[in-house]
């Protein structure tokens, strides 16, 4: 197995252990090391400037979300992840997608999106969550059109992770950091592996 990926997995398990045991500082520190490690893997694999930009903004988002799921840090963390998704989307478009599959996926994803709108649409500040969810679903549709199983699995896990964060931020349900980060760590890994396998 690739040595950099082994380092990534090692940091991941260490981070999750710190989170589950309540070591906040060490958990925060190991969290911001995750995406730079994947960036090193990407640089080893070839020329992926858009993916590197995506992971750079993901690193910024990770650092900001260390401050919690409320307030201005959370907003800018969401914004950084939005930029991350945009860079991912541009990379996918540069590869070419099956637009029929993309359209079918997008139509299907409008079902959970409509449910999300009914759930939070009238809450204060709902617009930013709905806009972010739309961007995430658009990326998921493009990745479906790319027909990469690893990328599709990655974006599904990303949606699960972001749903957990959203529920916690809106104080609908508290989700443990370990569950949220476990999904996120695997999501980013699968996306990177999917892109580099194409």
C-alpha positions as CSV (number, residue, x, y, z in Angstrom):
1,X,0.0,0.0,0.0
2,X,1.1,3.5,-0.7
3,X,3.2,4.9,2.2
4,X,1.5,8.3,2.2
5,X,-2.0,6.7,2.4
6,X,-0.7,4.6,5.3
7,X,0.2,7.9,7.0
8,X,-3.2,9.3,6.2
9,X,-4.9,6.3,7.7
10,X,-2.6,6.5,10.8
11,X,-3.5,10.2,11.3
12,X,-7.2,9.3,10.8
13,X,-7.3,6.6,13.4
14,X,-5.3,8.8,15.8
15,X,-7.6,11.7,15.3
16,X,-10.7,9.6,15.8
17,X,-9.2,8.2,19.0
18,X,-8.5,11.7,20.3
19,X,-12.0,12.8,19.5
20,X,-13.6,9.8,21.2
21,X,-11.5,10.3,24.3
22,X,-12.2,14.0,24.5
23,X,-8.7,15.3,23.8
24,X,-9.9,18.5,22.0
25,X,-6.6,20.1,21.2
26,X,-5.0,17.0,19.9
27,X,-8.1,16.2,17.9
28,X,-8.1,19.6,16.4
29,X,-4.4,19.3,15.5
30,X,-4.7,16.0,13.8
31,X,-7.8,17.1,11.9
32,X,-5.9,19.8,10.1
33,X,-3.2,17.4,9.1
34,X,-5.6,15.1,7.2
35,X,-6.1,17.0,3.9
36,X,-2.5,18.1,3.5
37,X,-1.5,14.4,3.7
38,X,-3.9,13.7,0.8
39,X,-2.4,16.6,-1.0
40,X,1.0,15.0,-0.8
41,X,-0.5,11.8,-2.2
42,X,-2.0,13.7,-5.1
43,X,1.3,15.4,-5.9
44,X,2.9,12.0,-5.9
45,X,0.3,10.7,-8.4
46,X,0.5,13.4,-11.0
47,X,-0.7,16.8,-12.0
48,X,-4.0,17.6,-10.3
49,X,-4.1,21.4,-9.6
50,X,-7.9,21.6,-9.2
51,X,-8.0,18.7,-6.7
52,X,-5.1,20.3,-4.8
53,X,-7.1,23.6,-4.6
54,X,-10.1,21.7,-3.4
55,X,-8.2,20.0,-0.6
56,X,-6.5,23.3,0.3
57,X,-10.0,24.9,0.9
58,X,-11.0,21.7,2.7
59,X,-8.1,22.2,5.1
60,X,-9.2,25.8,5.7
61,X,-12.7,24.5,6.4
62,X,-11.5,21.9,8.8
63,X,-9.5,24.5,10.8
64,X,-12.5,26.8,10.9
65,X,-15.0,24.0,11.9
66,X,-12.7,23.2,14.8
67,X,-14.2,26.2,16.4
68,X,-17.7,24.6,16.4
69,X,-20.9,24.4,14.4
70,X,-22.2,27.9,15.3
71,X,-21.2,31.5,14.5
72,X,-19.0,33.2,12.0
73,X,-16.4,30.4,12.0
74,X,-19.0,27.9,11.0
75,X,-20.3,30.1,8.2
76,X,-16.8,30.6,6.7
77,X,-16.1,26.9,7.2
78,X,-19.2,26.2,5.1
79,X,-18.1,28.7,2.5
80,X,-14.6,27.1,2.3
81,X,-16.2,23.7,1.8
82,X,-18.4,25.2,-0.9
83,X,-15.3,26.4,-2.7
84,X,-13.8,22.9,-2.3
85,X,-16.9,21.4,-4.0
86,X,-16.7,23.9,-6.8
87,X,-13.1,23.0,-7.6
88,X,-14.1,19.3,-7.5
89,X,-16.9,20.1,-9.9
90,X,-14.7,21.9,-12.3
91,X,-12.3,19.0,-12.3
92,X,-15.1,16.6,-13.0
93,X,-16.3,18.8,-15.9
94,X,-12.8,18.8,-17.3
95,X,-12.9,15.0,-17.5
96,X,-16.3,14.8,-19.2
97,X,-19.5,13.3,-17.8
98,X,-22.5,11.4,-19.1
99,X,-25.1,14.1,-19.1
100,X,-28.1,11.7,-19.1
101,X,-26.8,10.0,-16.0
102,X,-26.1,13.4,-14.5
103,X,-29.7,14.6,-15.2
104,X,-31.2,11.4,-13.8
105,X,-29.1,11.7,-10.6
106,X,-30.0,15.4,-10.2
107,X,-33.7,14.7,-10.6
108,X,-33.5,11.9,-8.0
109,X,-31.6,14.1,-5.6
110,X,-34.4,16.7,-5.7
111,X,-36.5,14.3,-3.6
112,X,-34.3,14.6,-0.5
113,X,-33.7,18.2,-1.3
114,X,-37.4,18.9,-1.2
115,X,-37.6,17.1,2.1
116,X,-34.8,19.2,3.4
117,X,-36.6,22.3,2.4
118,X,-39.7,21.3,4.2
119,X,-37.7,20.5,7.3
120,X,-35.7,23.7,7.6
121,X,-37.0,26.1,5.0
122,X,-38.7,28.3,7.5
123,X,-35.9,28.4,10.0
124,X,-33.8,31.5,10.4
125,X,-30.6,31.3,8.3
126,X,-32.0,28.3,6.3
127,X,-30.9,29.9,3.0
128,X,-27.2,29.1,3.5
129,X,-27.9,25.5,4.3
130,X,-30.2,25.1,1.3
131,X,-27.7,26.8,-1.0
132,X,-24.9,24.5,0.3
133,X,-27.0,21.4,-0.1
134,X,-27.9,22.3,-3.7
135,X,-24.2,22.7,-4.5
136,X,-23.4,19.4,-2.9
137,X,-26.2,17.7,-4.8
138,X,-25.0,19.2,-8.0
139,X,-21.5,17.8,-7.4
140,X,-23.1,14.4,-6.6
141,X,-25.0,14.5,-9.9
142,X,-21.8,15.3,-11.8
143,X,-19.9,12.5,-10.1
144,X,-22.7,10.1,-11.0
145,X,-22.3,11.2,-14.6
146,X,-18.6,10.4,-14.2
147,X,-19.6,6.8,-13.4
148,X,-16.8,6.3,-10.9
149,X,-18.0,4.0,-8.1
150,X,-15.3,5.3,-5.7
151,X,-16.3,8.9,-6.3
152,X,-20.0,8.1,-5.9
153,X,-19.3,6.3,-2.6
154,X,-17.2,9.3,-1.5
155,X,-19.8,11.9,-2.2
156,X,-22.5,9.8,-0.5
157,X,-20.4,9.7,2.6
158,X,-19.7,13.5,2.2
159,X,-23.4,14.1,2.2
160,X,-23.9,11.9,5.3
161,X,-21.1,13.8,7.1
162,X,-22.5,17.2,6.2
163,X,-26.0,16.1,7.2
164,X,-24.7,15.3,10.6
165,X,-23.0,18.7,10.9
166,X,-26.2,20.4,9.7
167,X,-28.4,18.6,12.2
168,X,-26.0,19.6,15.0
169,X,-25.7,23.2,13.8
170,X,-29.5,23.6,13.6
171,X,-29.8,22.0,17.0
172,X,-32.1,19.4,15.6
173,X,-30.0,16.5,16.8
174,X,-26.6,16.2,18.4
175,X,-24.2,14.0,16.5
176,X,-20.8,12.8,17.9
177,X,-17.7,14.2,16.3
178,X,-16.4,10.7,15.8
179,X,-19.3,9.7,13.6
180,X,-19.1,12.9,11.6
181,X,-15.4,12.8,11.1
182,X,-15.3,9.0,10.3
183,X,-17.6,9.6,7.4
184,X,-15.7,12.7,6.2
185,X,-12.3,11.0,6.4
186,X,-13.4,8.1,4.3
187,X,-15.4,10.4,1.9
188,X,-12.3,12.5,1.0
189,X,-10.1,9.4,0.7
190,X,-12.6,7.7,-1.7
191,X,-12.9,10.9,-3.8
192,X,-9.2,11.2,-4.2
193,X,-8.7,7.5,-5.0
194,X,-11.6,7.7,-7.5
195,X,-10.1,10.7,-9.3
196,X,-6.6,9.3,-9.5
197,X,-7.9,5.9,-10.8
198,X,-9.6,7.6,-13.8
